[in-house]
Amino acid sequence: MIPIEAKSQSDNEMIGRVQISQMAKLVRQDFPELQRRLLAVKILGDGTIGIVEFDDRLEPDDFGIVAVRRYRLIRRHST
């Protein structure tokens, strides 16, 4: 199960531990038998997409970052 918290490019939209923990809690409740990979996605100011993976903890203050990746989408024109 890969739940995703998505944020816009706005500076006001920050990735928050409380939101991630609430998302994790709901997924644990609804799908207790499945392994979870908690992701947050945000479009950054330079147009790249930032993806952060969090470990799965019970308390918001216990969440840690597993990985951070940055991607750029490239549109290919068909010939």
ChimeraX commands (.cxc) that place a marker at each C-alpha (Angstrom):
marker #1 position 0.00,0.00,0.00 radius 0.5
marker #1 position 1.45,3.33,-1.01 radius 0.5
marker #1 position -0.57,6.22,0.43 radius 0.5
marker #1 position 0.49,9.62,-0.90 radius 0.5
marker #1 position 0.14,13.06,0.68 radius 0.5
marker #1 position 0.33,15.59,-2.17 radius 0.5
marker #1 position 1.11,19.30,-1.85 radius 0.5
marker #1 position 1.00,22.11,-4.37 radius 0.5
marker #1 position 3.89,24.38,-5.33 radius 0.5
marker #1 position 2.61,27.07,-2.95 radius 0.5
marker #1 position 4.99,28.07,-0.16 radius 0.5
marker #1 position 2.03,27.81,2.23 radius 0.5
marker #1 position 1.66,24.08,1.55 radius 0.5
marker #1 position 4.23,22.27,3.66 radius 0.5
marker #1 position 4.63,18.55,4.25 radius 0.5
marker #1 position 3.66,17.96,7.88 radius 0.5
marker #1 position 4.30,15.10,10.26 radius 0.5
marker #1 position 0.78,15.26,11.68 radius 0.5
marker #1 position -0.77,14.82,8.23 radius 0.5
marker #1 position 1.57,11.94,7.46 radius 0.5
marker #1 position 0.79,10.26,10.79 radius 0.5
marker #1 position -2.97,10.64,10.24 radius 0.5
marker #1 position -2.63,9.11,6.78 radius 0.5
marker #1 position -0.60,6.23,8.24 radius 0.5
marker #1 position -3.16,5.69,11.00 radius 0.5
marker #1 position -6.02,5.42,8.49 radius 0.5
marker #1 position -4.09,2.99,6.29 radius 0.5
marker #1 position -3.13,0.84,9.33 radius 0.5
marker #1 position -6.77,0.82,10.38 radius 0.5
marker #1 position -8.22,-0.03,6.95 radius 0.5
marker #1 position -5.44,-2.30,5.65 radius 0.5
marker #1 position -3.67,-3.77,8.70 radius 0.5
marker #1 position -2.31,-6.78,6.80 radius 0.5
marker #1 position -0.53,-4.75,4.12 radius 0.5
marker #1 position 2.97,-3.33,4.22 radius 0.5
marker #1 position 3.00,0.46,3.88 radius 0.5
marker #1 position 5.31,2.95,2.18 radius 0.5
marker #1 position 4.30,6.46,3.20 radius 0.5
marker #1 position 5.03,9.11,0.58 radius 0.5
marker #1 position 4.65,12.86,0.35 radius 0.5
marker #1 position 4.91,14.61,-3.00 radius 0.5
marker #1 position 5.42,18.32,-3.64 radius 0.5
marker #1 position 6.05,20.33,-6.77 radius 0.5
marker #1 position 9.07,22.52,-6.06 radius 0.5
marker #1 position 9.77,26.07,-7.19 radius 0.5
marker #1 position 12.12,24.98,-9.96 radius 0.5
marker #1 position 9.47,22.71,-11.50 radius 0.5
marker #1 position 10.91,19.48,-10.18 radius 0.5
marker #1 position 8.87,17.03,-8.13 radius 0.5
marker #1 position 10.09,16.18,-4.65 radius 0.5
marker #1 position 9.14,12.83,-3.16 radius 0.5
marker #1 position 9.80,12.03,0.49 radius 0.5
marker #1 position 9.34,8.54,1.95 radius 0.5
marker #1 position 8.67,8.29,5.69 radius 0.5
marker #1 position 9.00,5.32,8.00 radius 0.5
marker #1 position 5.78,4.05,9.59 radius 0.5
marker #1 position 5.49,5.03,13.26 radius 0.5
marker #1 position 2.58,5.47,15.66 radius 0.5
marker #1 position 3.40,8.97,16.93 radius 0.5
marker #1 position 3.93,12.03,14.68 radius 0.5
marker #1 position 7.17,13.00,16.47 radius 0.5
marker #1 position 8.63,9.54,15.83 radius 0.5
marker #1 position 8.36,9.66,12.04 radius 0.5
marker #1 position 11.66,9.74,10.22 radius 0.5
marker #1 position 12.66,10.24,6.62 radius 0.5
marker #1 position 13.64,7.06,4.78 radius 0.5
marker #1 position 14.48,8.63,1.41 radius 0.5
marker #1 position 14.24,11.89,-0.50 radius 0.5
marker #1 position 14.15,11.97,-4.29 radius 0.5
marker #1 position 13.76,14.71,-6.86 radius 0.5
marker #1 position 12.46,14.20,-10.38 radius 0.5
marker #1 position 11.95,16.30,-13.48 radius 0.5
marker #1 position 9.29,15.29,-15.97 radius 0.5
marker #1 position 10.36,15.64,-19.56 radius 0.5
marker #1 position 7.78,15.75,-22.30 radius 0.5
marker #1 position 8.79,13.88,-25.39 radius 0.5
marker #1 position 7.35,14.96,-28.69 radius 0.5
marker #1 position 6.33,12.15,-31.00 radius 0.5
marker #1 position 7.73,12.24,-34.52 radius 0.5
marker link #1:1,2 radius 0.2
marker link #1:2,3 radius 0.2
marker link #1:3,4 radius 0.2
marker link #1:4,5 radius 0.2
marker link #1:5,6 radius 0.2
marker link #1:6,7 radius 0.2
marker link #1:7,8 radius 0.2
marker link #1:8,9 radius 0.2
marker link #1:9,10 radius 0.2
marker link #1:10,11 radius 0.2
marker link #1:11,12 radius 0.2
marker link #1:12,13 radius 0.2
marker link #1:13,14 radius 0.2
marker link #1:14,15 radius 0.2
marker link #1:15,16 radius 0.2
marker link #1:16,17 radius 0.2
marker link #1:17,18 radius 0.2
marker link #1:18,19 radius 0.2
marker link #1:19,20 radius 0.2
marker link #1:20,21 radius 0.2
marker link #1:21,22 radius 0.2
marker link #1:22,23 radius 0.2
marker link #1:23,24 radius 0.2
marker link #1:24,25 radius 0.2
marker link #1:25,26 radius 0.2
marker link #1:26,27 radius 0.2
marker link #1:27,28 radius 0.2
marker link #1:28,29 radius 0.2
marker link #1:29,30 radius 0.2
marker link #1:30,31 radius 0.2
marker link #1:31,32 radius 0.2
marker link #1:32,33 radius 0.2
marker link #1:33,34 radius 0.2
marker link #1:34,35 radius 0.2
marker link #1:35,36 radius 0.2
marker link #1:36,37 radius 0.2
marker link #1:37,38 radius 0.2
marker link #1:38,39 radius 0.2
marker link #1:39,40 radius 0.2
marker link #1:40,41 radius 0.2
marker link #1:41,42 radius 0.2
marker link #1:42,43 radius 0.2
marker link #1:43,44 radius 0.2
marker link #1:44,45 radius 0.2
marker link #1:45,46 radius 0.2
marker link #1:46,47 radius 0.2
marker link #1:47,48 radius 0.2
marker link #1:48,49 radius 0.2
marker link #1:49,50 radius 0.2
marker link #1:50,51 radius 0.2
marker link #1:51,52 radius 0.2
marker link #1:52,53 radius 0.2
marker link #1:53,54 radius 0.2
marker link #1:54,55 radius 0.2
marker link #1:55,56 radius 0.2
marker link #1:56,57 radius 0.2
marker link #1:57,58 radius 0.2
marker link #1:58,59 radius 0.2
marker link #1:59,60 radius 0.2
marker link #1:60,61 radius 0.2
marker link #1:61,62 radius 0.2
marker link #1:62,63 radius 0.2
marker link #1:63,64 radius 0.2
marker link #1:64,65 radius 0.2
marker link #1:65,66 radius 0.2
marker link #1:66,67 radius 0.2
marker link #1:67,68 radius 0.2
marker link #1:68,69 radius 0.2
marker link #1:69,70 radius 0.2
marker link #1:70,71 radius 0.2
marker link #1:71,72 radius 0.2
marker link #1:72,73 radius 0.2
marker link #1:73,74 radius 0.2
marker link #1:74,75 radius 0.2
marker link #1:75,76 radius 0.2
marker link #1:76,77 radius 0.2
marker link #1:77,78 radius 0.2
marker link #1:78,79 radius 0.2
view
